[in-house]
Amino acid sequence: MQQVAIIGAGPAGLMAAYRLVKNKVKGVLVIDYGNEPSKRKCPLEVTSVCTKCNPCKILTGVGGAGLISAGRLNLRPDIGGDLEALTGSNKKAWNLIKEVDNFFLKFGASRKVYGDRPEVKFLERKSAAAGIKFIPIRQRFIGSDNSVKVISNIYNYLREKGVKFLLKTKVLEIKKQNKQYLLETTNGKIKTKFLVIAPGRYGANWLSHQAEKLGLEKKFEPIDVGVRVEVPALVMDPVTEVSLDPKFHIYSRTYDDFTRTFCVNERGFVVKEVYDELILVNGHAMYEKKSENTNFAFLVRVKLTEPVENTTAFGRQIAKQANILGGGKPIIQKLGDLERGRRSTWKRIKSNHVKPTLTDVTPGDLALVLPHRILTDILEGLNMLDKVISGINSASTLLYAPEVKFSAHRIVTNKNLEAAENLFVAGDGAGVSRGIVTAGATGLIAAEGVIEKLGRG
């Protein structure tokens, strides 16, 4: 029998294991549906990385979905979640950020920090004058091409410290047996005294089903729906030179909806993302390989209330409609075509000033894809953002859809992220985080809960 079983080898699961072995906890097992880091590296070019590989290779395995992302570490407790609200302490929230940062530095992340330049204040003032809030953040950048090395270092360290990994294994069902848990997996049955569930976004639906069977309380969280914007890097350079992944928060004028920039990839690539059977878009940035463009997600927060609260079903329906209209491919449209009320064509895309970094797409009309309210928020937001970054709201700007950031059902827990006796949750899949750093922090919190119960704190 295992002392502690961790489901999920993303940042939450890895950091939970790290904290446990630092406190000399024996019998730690990490289970993941995917593979080890070196076997997840996609051999294809970045522009097709998410289109031809097995989706499990992209979204599961040691390192989680973040392994083959830009590997951007946002060093603030209120980005990607709210650690202060989770812990009840501003000091503890910042200490967790520091610990996660030191963790990645220890295993090879770059020591270069972005976001400390004095021009940040100028950018804040310019944004405020346009009715936009700019969020200054200290950041580190690992890069899609360096992430495998960093995560491999973590993986090898944990194995040296006695952590066992059971990979390419799916947990089919979790059963409570007295004060223990029985995991039925594709590689047999596993008994464990303590269980930490951290399956990442790929496992969010699975966790939701398991929560129902186990009688765990859960609630719906908002989702983000929008587009991936691509512009010449020269347009974004004045901002990305100050803040590598700038965060702009906007409230639209017509509907007063929260709209934001997310995942800015300086001189990066737009890529496909396979999420279950859905084809979405995302963006990558490489440490070495560069393009002539910069891309970012432009997203509208969607929260539903009675009688329908299922934001996940709503987001999936939008993505399904986009996939139908795109013939199983993402849709691309010039902003100028969208504003003129006409669909884009390959002729207009090929003659456009901005050349797309993702070409396995279908030129179309986003007005047939996105709800009117969301589309209005996006158009108004880009117009406002143009006052801060001149050239964003250009007719040649490219928009890709669908970009949907699904939130997991939030599992209700205590302050130690314990959802049931000896069962803890962590990371994006449990709805308690929305990013690499905050996911890692929740892994630490869950591990602390286990350690406290073992009397080793």
N, C-alpha and C positions, 0 to 999 in steps of 0.2 A: 504493500500500500504506500502511496505517495504521501508525504507531509503536505506539500502544496502543489497543486496543478494549476498551470496558467494556460488559458485558451487564447491563443493569439500571440504572435511574435513580432508585432509592430512596436512602435516606441513605448506604448503603455506596458505591454507585456515584458519587453526587454528591461525597462527601468524597474519594474516590479521585481524581476528576477535579480537584478543587480543589487537592489536594496536588501533583498532577503539574504543573498550570499555574503554581503558586507556584514550582516548581523549574524553570520555563521549558522543560518538555517539550512539544515540538510534535507535531502529528499525533494528537491525542486524539479519539476518537470514542465517543459514548455511544449505545447501542442500547436501545430499550425497546418493549415490545408495546403500551403505552398512549399517551396523548396528553400535550400540554403542560399545565401547571398550570391556566391559565385555562379550558381546555376540559374539565377534569375536574370542575368545580364542579357538584354536583347541583342542579337547579332545584327539587327536591321538598322538602317539609318533612323535618326530621331524623328524624321517626318512621317515615318510609317510604323513607329514603334508600337503604337496601340491598335493597329489595324490587322496585323497578321499573326501576332503572337497569341498564345492561349491567354485569355483574360486572367486566369488564375496566376499566371506568371507576372502580370502587371500589378495586380491588386493584392495578392497574398504572398506569403513566404516571410522569411526572416527580414525584418526591416519594414514590413507592411507596405501599404500603397505609397508611402513617402520615399521608399527606396529608389524608385525610378521617377521621382519628381525632381523639381529643382533643388530640393533639400535646403529650403530657406528656413532659418530659425528666427522667429520673431520673439525678441526678449522683453516681453511685457506681459503681465498677468491678466490684462483685460483684452488681449487679442487672441482669438481662437478659443474664447471661453471667458469665464470670470472666476479666477482662482480666489480672489478675495471673498466673493460671496460663498464660494465652496468651502473655504477654510475658516471664514469668519475673522480673518486677521490679515491686514495689509502686509505686515512684516513677514508672516509665514508665506504669503503668496509670492513675495519677492525672493524669499529664501529658496523656494521651490524653483523659480526661474533660474536663479544662480546655480543651483545644483544640476539642473538639466543642462545648462550651458557648459558647466565644467565637465559633465559626463561626455558630451560630444567632443569637447576639446581634448580630453584624455585619450580618445580613440581616433584622433586624426583630423577633426574639423579645422578649417582655416581659422587662424587667430585674428584675421582682419575683420574689423567691425565697421559696418556701415551705419549711417544715420547720426554721426556725432559732429557733423560739420556745422559751422555757425550759420550757414545759409538756411538752415532749417527754420529759423525764426522768420526770415523773409518769406519763406514758402507758407508758413502759418498765417502771416498777415495778409498775403495776397489771396489766399484761400478764403479767409474770413471776409474780405472785401467782396468776394463773389458769392457769399452766402453758403460757403462750403467749410467743413471742418477737416483740417489736415491732422492726421494722427502721427506725431513723431515717434519713431521706433528704432531702437538699436537692433541690428540684424547681423546674422552671419549667413554666409552663402557656401553651401557644400558643393552643389552642382550635381546634375544627374549623372555625369561621368565619374564623379568622385565618391558618390554615395555608397557604391558597392564596396569600396575599400574600407570606408569608415564602419559600415555595418558588419563587414567580415571581421574586423578587429574586435568589435563588441561580441560577436558570436563566438569567436575563438576564445576570448577571455572568459566568458561565462562557462563554456565547456571545461576549460582548465580549472575553474573553481567548483566543478562538480555538478553544474546544471545539465540535465539531460534534455535533449530535443527530440521530439517525435514529430517528424515532418512528413509531408505528403499524406496527412491523416486528417480525416474529417470527423468531427464529433457529431454523431447522429442524434444523440439524446442525452439529457442530463436527468438523473433520478436521485431523489433524496432518500437515503437509507439511514434512519436514526440520526446521528449527528455527522454522518459522512455523506459523500457524494459518489455516485457510480456514473462513470462516463462510458457510454456505448459508442465506440469509434469503429472506423473502417479497419483498424488494426487490433481489434479486440476490446475487452473491458478493462477499465482502470478505476481503482478506488482511491479516493483522496480525502484527507481530513479537512483541508482548506481548499477553496476554489476561487481563483481570480479569473473573471471572464472579461477579456479585452480583444474582441474579434475584429475591430476596425469597421470602417463603413461597409466593406464588402460583406461582413457578417451581421449587419444591423438587423435585417429581416429575420435571419436565423435566430438571433438573440431575442427578438420580439416574440417569436413563437415559443421559444424555450421559457421565456418569462411567464407566458400564459399558463403553460403546463405546471410551472413551479409555484404559481400563485404570486408572482412578484408584481408590485404596483408599478405602473408606467404611465406616461403621459406624452402627448404629441408635442413636438418642438417645431418652431418655424423652419422653413426652407428658403433657399435663395434661388431665384430663377432669372436668367438673363442671357447675355451673349458674350462671346469672346471678341474683343476689339483688337484690330491689328493696324498699326500705323508705322510710318518710317521711324527708325530709331532716332533720327535727328530731331524729330518732333518731341520725343520724350527725354532726350539726353539732358536738357537743363534741369529736369526733375530727378531722373534716376542717378545723376551724378551726385545729387544731394541725399537722396533716399533710394536705395536699390529697389525696394518694393513699396512704393508710396501708397498709403492708405488715405483715401478721400471719402468722407461721409457726407451724403447729400440727402436732403428731403425735397421731394419733387413738389413743384408749385401747384399743380392741379389736384393731386390726391394726397399730398403730404406723406408719401411713402418713403421709407428708408431705402436708399440706393447707395451702393458702395463699389469702389474698385477693390479687386482682390487678385492675388497671384500675378503680379507684374513680372513679365519675363523679358528683361533687357536683352535685346539682340537675340531673342529666343525663337521658338518654333510653336506653331499651333499644331496640336495632335488630336487624334481620336482617342476616346476613352470608352472602353466597353464596360458597362455596368449592368450586370445580369444580361438580359437580351437587348438592352438599350444601347444605342450608339450616341455618345455625347461628345463634346469637345472640351479640351483642356489646353494647358500650355506648359512647355518645358523650357528650361534655360540650361545650357551646358557651360562648364567652366572653361573649356577649350574651344569647342565648335561654336561659331557665331553666325547669325543671319544679319540682314540689313534692316530687319524690322524689330519692333517691340510689341508685345501683346499683353493684354490683361483682361480679366473677367470684369464685366460690369453687371452687377446683380441687384435684384429687387427682393427685399425681404417679404415673404408671404406667410402670414399667420391666419389660420382659420378658426372660427368660433362656432357655436351651435347654429344649426343642427349637425353640421359636418366639421370635424376637426382633423380629418386625415390628410395632412399636408403632403405626406409621401405619395398617396394615391393621386393627388392633384398634380404633383410634379411629374409623376410617371406618365400621366395622361398627356401632358404637354409634350414630353419627350417622344412618346409613341406617335403623336400626330406629326411631329417634326420628321421622324423616321419614315413615316408613310409618304409624306410630301417630298422627302429627299431620296426616296427609293432605297432606303437603307443606308444612306450617307448623310453627314451633316449638311446643313444648308449654308451657303455663303451669299452675301448680298452687299453691294456697295451702299454706303450710307446715302449717297446722292440718289440712287435708284429708289431706295426706301422712301425718301422724302418726296420724290416725284410720283410715288404710287405705282411703280412698275417693278416687275421682277428683274433681277439681273440675268444676264446671259453670258456664255463663255466669251463671246466676242467683246462685250464690254469689260469683263474681268481681265481678259488678256491685254486689252489696250489701256488698262488702268495704271495710274502712277504707282500705286502700291501693289507689289506682286505677292500673291499668297504663298505662305510657307507650307500650307496644307492644301494639296490639289485633289485629293480623293474626296471631293465634295460635289454637291449639286447646286448650281446657281438657282436662286429662287426668290421668294418673297416672304420676309419674316412677318408681314402683316397677316399671313395665313397661318402662322405658327404660334405666335405669342398672343396672349389675351390683350385686348386694347389697352387696358389699364397699365399692364406691365410695359408694353411698347411705348406708351406715353411717358411713363417714368424714365425709360431709357433715353428717349429723344430729348426730353427736358434736361436730364442729367448731363448728357454729352454737351448740350448747349451751355450749361453752367460751367462745366469743367473746362470748356474752351477758353474761358476767361482767365484760367490759371495756366493751362497748357495750350497755348495757341497752336491751332492746326489739328486738334483732336476732332473737332466737329467739321471735318472737311468732306466734300463729296466723294473723295477717293478713299476715305477710311473704309476698311473691310470689317464686316460683322459676320460672325459664325454662330450658328445655333444648332442644337440646344446646349446651353451650359446650365446645368442644374446641380446645386450642392444640396444633396439630401441630408437631412438630420435624422439621426436615429430616434426612436422612441426613448424618451428620457426615463431611465430606470430610477425609481425613487429609492434613496438610500439614507443612511445616517451620515454624520460628518466624516466617518472613516470609509465611506463608499461601500458600506456593508448593506446589502439588499435583503439578505436573509441570514440566518445563523451560519457563520463561517463561510458565507458566499459573498464575495466582493466583486465589484465591476469597475472598469476603467476604460478610458479612451473614447474615441469617436463613436464606436459601435454601440456604446451604452448611453450615448447622448450627453456625456459629461464633459466633453471637450470638442474642439473643432480645429485641430492642427497638431503638428509634430510636438512642439514644446509643451503645450497644455496637456496633450495626451500623455507625454512622458511624466509630467507632474502628477497626473491622476494615478499613474502606475505607482509612483512613490507613495501617494496617500494610501492606496489600497494595501501596499506592502506593509506600511506602518501599522495599519489595522490588524494585519495578520500577526506581526511581531508583538504588538500589544497583547493580543490574546495568548500568545506563546509565553508572555512574561519576559521578553528579551529587550524591551524598549529601554 
